[in-house]
């Protein structure tokens, strides 16, 4: 079983795979740094057959946290405005 954070990271990465910009930079909007590189390294390890951390496709699960501030803005526009 995989850690929930790994599932979230995988979902982010796989969403970017279909993008044309992926060939140049899989996380184009992210600043270069340790966090970005860690995500890229992790996804490379879990998606490459033969790596000890490889996760088969059927076991790759995306989990989204729908709290305010995660997927939605903290101060959404009120209805009717």
C-alpha angles and dihedrals in degrees: 000000000000129000113261092237090057089055091053092048091049092052091051092049096046090050088058095047092079092054120102089223090062092085089062102033125353092203100036096164093050123093114244111259147104096299094052093046092047091055093048092047092048094050092047090054097047095045099046114090111230095036112116090233094052114141116204115234095249089057095052106104128179117215123188127196108214098197121133109275094026104075098351130053117261092237108035118191110265117246113268097026 
